[in-house]
Amino acid sequence: MRNLLWSVFLLLAAGCAGQSEPPGGPQRWGAWSDPRTWPSGQVPRANEVVNIPPDLGVVLDVSPPPLRGLNIYGALRFDRKDLELSADWIMVHGRLEVGTPQEPFRQRAVITLTGNNPEEDQMGMGTKVLGVMGGVLELHGEPRPGWTKLAQSAPRGAREIAVLNASGWRVGDRIVLASTDYDPRQAEVRTIVAISGNTLTLDRPLEFPHFGEVTFGVDQRGEVGLLSRNVVVQGDEASASNGFGGHIMAMMGSSMRISGVELRRMGQRNRLARYPVHWHLVGEARGQYIKHTSIHESFNRCITIHGTSGVEVVGNVAYNAVGHCYFLEDGAETQNLLEGNLGLLTRRPEASRGEQPVIPTDRTPATFWITHPANTVRNNVAAGSDGIGFWYALPENPTGPSATTTIWPRRTPLGEFSGNVSHSSWDGLMVDRGPNRDTLEAESAVYNPRTRPADTQNQYNDALNPPVVAEFKNFTAYKHRGNAIWLRGLNHKVTGARLADNAIGVTFASRATTLEDSLIVGDSANKGFPRDWEFRGADGRSLPRPWASSAGPIQDNFPIRGFEFYDGKVGFRNVEFVNFQPLEIHNAQGAHRTIREAGALSYLRFTSFDIDSRNFAERARFTNAKAVYLPPGPNPPQRS
């Protein structure tokens, strides 16, 4: 009878996902805890390298002792109970399964990667790695909403916050509130200690206020992201001190699907190709994805798509990562979907922490770094970066292992950019400064989408190679110390933009480029929370350039501008400008008062480049707005 029951258990375990094993999969199944499962007749012991042969499927029914390594040639499936698995490294040649899309894992599963010898190298993937080498990785935690927005502003010192949707969130969950000021470091993490409907009680008061209103037509309700998940992949505790975290890497021929997972202490500081989640030169990967997953405390990026197309990146939350976060690497990555993701506090490398740029542009990191335009980027939020929210950093041709002269990102039509939001960064949307082929340093990059991108002879011939308009739709941007939007190229169009509280709204270093049907607000009701050292307005609001001189004449202070004219032909149609008025500023003691100038319309200050006489402004509307401010430009060159 006991043997019969055991046989029934194994049959149920093999089919617990509602799926049959693929042809060539395990021919027999057994429980990890049963000596009869293992070819050696012994249950694996601590510090061993465990091999699951191709014909064997193992049901992990106990939490084993820490392992030296684990090679899965057959299959390993987590039983439906609370489990922990710890190993220096795990290599998946067969199948590793924690839940399925149809039946997500609803208990608690923790995979801890412990390898701390940087010289160790498992099949080119280093160590402290969950590597997928031609195998299948299925990690599917409990499906829960990943992020929401504040329903109302939360003042400094608040212990309760109201959000739009707290369904599925629980007492004990860790959440992160986005900064709603210029400083991305006003993001803060708290633990939920009580829930009543959509009102959350926090474990300790908020250090900063967080704005939660639609003000003057611009939605500045701060985001709140869920960090806690029931399936966890993490680096060990040593990762926090040495920056050598875990990483997940899928190679060519692999399949990786991740949903409802928490990744923490991941990525390896200063190391190329060692990121929390990484598709590495997989090629066509349609059907693979990472969804509704949280990534936090990352020492190197968030999600990397490298030499891979067709991946879906949907509904994720990424907080406190070094370097470009959502990262399309070489410029050959196409047909990927980035939708509904949230990124908070994307940090530049800090030498004081032992951090260095992995590539030169990490010095001005982007929450979304996109190197090929033929991808879909929709309804994402870049909620705080030391650099840029969305950066189309287009190389002339793909770089690195994807290098080829048959792909031309700077001349390929735009896939989709719509409904995205950027705030609390230096720049919001940057389409310029692509990586140089040899050095990967940023260089001036003209985005000139054409019908035939590879026709290099006619790249500027509208008759023989017609242009394709790149339309950036419904972009919201607020609280940027630089530009909300900067575009360089030909035949661009920005429609439905909603911009507020930016040093500069829009600058087009372009030709045949327009802004249409948009709203630009100089000063909104979101006054922010300036630090003690910052100059501020008489109403106490934070300023985009708080270090501007308060001792010199007006032109020494930074004037905010809505639309900057530059070379062209560029211009706008049907745009409303609101609240562009000069503003008093002062230091914390109220001394050194002067005026910060403002103008709905102005020109690019830092260059003497000619302004095109064909530039235009049509159907402008001004509400409490000084229409034009033309600050003194740079001194003209001296004639000899």
Secondary structure as UniProt FT lines:
FT   HELIX           2..14
FT   TURN            15..17
FT   TURN            23..24
FT   STRAND          28..31
FT   TURN            32..33
FT   HELIX           35..37
FT   TURN            39..40
FT   TURN            46..47
FT   STRAND          49..52
FT   TURN            54..55
FT   STRAND          56..60
FT   STRAND          69..72
FT   STRAND          75..78
FT   STRAND          83..87
FT   STRAND          90..92
FT   STRAND          95..98
FT   STRAND          109..113
FT   TURN            118..119
FT   TURN            123..124
FT   STRAND          129..132
FT   STRAND          136..140
FT   STRAND          147..150
FT   TURN            156..157
FT   STRAND          160..163
FT   TURN            167..168
FT   TURN            171..172
FT   STRAND          174..177
FT   HELIX           184..186
FT   STRAND          188..196
FT   TURN            197..198
FT   STRAND          199..202
FT   STRAND          214..215
FT   TURN            216..217
FT   STRAND          218..219
FT   STRAND          223..226
FT   STRAND          231..235
FT   TURN            237..238
FT   HELIX           239..242
FT   STRAND          246..250
FT   TURN            252..253
FT   STRAND          255..259
FT   STRAND          261..264
FT   TURN            269..270
FT   TURN            272..273
FT   STRAND          277..284
FT   TURN            286..287
FT   STRAND          289..291
FT   STRAND          294..298
FT   STRAND          303..309
FT   STRAND          312..314
FT   STRAND          317..322
FT   STRAND          326..328
FT   STRAND          337..339
FT   STRAND          342..347
FT   HELIX           351..353
FT   HELIX           360..363
FT   STRAND          366..370
FT   STRAND          376..378
FT   STRAND          381..385
FT   STRAND          388..392
FT   HELIX           400..402
FT   HELIX           409..411
FT   STRAND          416..418
FT   STRAND          421..425
FT   STRAND          427..431
FT   STRAND          434..435
FT   TURN            437..439
FT   STRAND          442..443
FT   TURN            453..454
FT   HELIX           456..458
FT   TURN            459..460
FT   TURN            462..464
FT   STRAND          470..473
FT   STRAND          476..480
FT   STRAND          483..490
FT   STRAND          492..495
FT   STRAND          498..500
FT   STRAND          504..511
FT   STRAND          513..521
FT   TURN            532..533
FT   STRAND          536..537
FT   TURN            538..539
FT   TURN            546..547
FT   HELIX           554..556
FT   STRAND          560..565
FT   STRAND          570..580
FT   STRAND          583..586
FT   TURN            588..589
FT   STRAND          594..596
FT   STRAND          598..603
FT   TURN            613..614
FT   STRAND          616..625
//
